[in-house]
Every structure is written in C-alpha cells, then in structure tokens.
C-alpha cells in the first residue's frame, strides 16, 4: 500500500478531498477510485452519438481525455491522492498511477455504455 509521501502532494487536500479520502480508505482500491469519480463528477447522461458524459457536479460535458487529465492532474480533484492509501493499491508510484488511470478508463467506458442518452425524455436542454 502506498503512503501519502509516495504520491506527489503539491498542496494540501481540500476538506472535500479529505472527507472523500476518509470514505475511500474503507474500500478496496477499485471501489475507492470509482467512489471518488462518482462523488466528484456525478455523470448522468452520455452525448448521443458522441463520446462525452454530462457531469451534474461540474455542469459540463467531458470527453475521456479531459476526464483522465482532470482526475489525474488537477489539484482540486487529484483522485490518486484520494485513493493512495486504500487496500490493494500498488506499491510503486509508477504502478499506482497506471492502475488509477486504467481503473478510471474502465469506469469511463462503462458509463459511456450504460448511461442514458441526452435525447431521452426529461433531458433539460443546456442554456
């Protein structure tokens, strides 16, 4: 299991990140990554014919590249720091980051296949 010192820590975790880390700490690595992504983004719809997901929490359509970049690199999201101490997290920093990214890609693909299209009834149009 990684220690907090193994992962890059450019700044302190926000209160939201600390709360999420406390919840994630009780889960296995895979479930912790998914909990963090669900909590941060709350994806509800997929773009019909496209490759984007609607985030209720961020209020934006996200493509996979942006999703991965934000989850891995933005200080105010930084899922690797949130899940670093979970059970089953790889020991080496390189393996850990690869495993987080692979789990996030799998999470993304599952949501892209399973979420309803924005063309479904009751979709609120964007302003």
SVG drawing of the C-alpha trace seen along z (x, -y; Angstrom):
<svg xmlns="http://www.w3.org/2000/svg" viewBox="-40 -30 48 36">
<polyline fill="none" stroke="black" stroke-width="0.4" points="0.0,0.0 1.3,-3.5 2.0,-6.0 0.9,-9.6 4.6,-10.5 4.8,-8.2 2.3,-10.3 3.0,-13.8 1.5,-16.3 1.7,-19.8 -0.8,-21.2 -3.0,-20.3 -6.1,-18.3 -9.3,-20.3 -12.0,-19.5 -14.0,-17.7 -10.9,-15.6 -10.2,-14.7 -13.8,-13.6 -13.7,-11.6 -10.4,-10.0 -11.8,-9.0 -14.7,-7.3 -12.5,-5.7 -10.0,-4.4 -12.5,-1.9 -12.9,-0.4 -10.7,1.7 -8.7,-0.2 -11.0,0.3 -14.1,-0.7 -12.3,-3.7 -11.4,-5.0 -15.0,-4.6 -16.4,-6.2 -14.1,-9.3 -15.1,-9.6 -18.8,-9.2 -18.6,-11.8 -16.6,-14.4 -18.5,-14.1 -21.9,-12.5 -22.2,-11.6 -25.9,-11.3 -26.0,-11.2 -24.0,-10.4 -23.9,-12.5 -25.9,-10.8 -23.6,-9.6 -20.6,-11.1 -18.1,-10.3 -18.8,-12.7 -20.5,-12.4 -22.5,-15.0 -21.3,-15.8 -24.0,-17.1 -21.5,-18.3 -19.2,-20.2 -22.1,-21.1 -20.1,-20.3 -19.7,-17.7 -16.5,-15.9 -14.6,-13.8 -12.4,-10.9 -9.1,-12.8 -10.2,-15.7 -11.7,-13.4 -8.5,-11.5 -6.4,-14.6 -8.6,-16.3 -8.8,-13.2 -5.1,-12.6 -3.6,-16.1 -5.9,-18.8 -5.1,-19.7 -8.7,-20.2 -9.6,-16.7 -6.5,-14.5 -8.0,-11.1 -4.6,-9.4 -4.0,-11.4 -7.5,-10.5 -7.1,-6.7 -3.4,-6.4 -3.8,-4.6 -6.6,-2.1 -6.3,1.6 -5.0,3.2 -3.2,0.0 0.0,0.9 3.2,0.3 5.3,-1.5 4.4,-5.1 4.5,-4.2 2.4,-1.1 0.0,-3.0 -0.6,-5.8 -1.0,-3.3 -3.5,-1.3 -5.5,-4.5 -5.6,-5.5 -6.7,-2.1 -9.5,-2.0 -10.6,-5.5 -10.7,-4.5 -12.7,-1.3 -15.1,-3.5 -15.4,-5.9 -16.2,-3.2 -18.8,-1.6 -20.6,-4.9 -20.4,-5.7 -22.1,-2.4 -24.7,-2.4 -25.9,-6.0 -29.0,-7.2 -28.5,-9.5 -29.2,-13.2 -32.1,-12.5 -34.0,-10.5 -37.2,-12.1 -36.9,-14.7 -33.4,-15.9 -33.1,-19.5 -31.6,-21.5 -28.4,-23.4 -28.7,-27.2"/>
</svg>
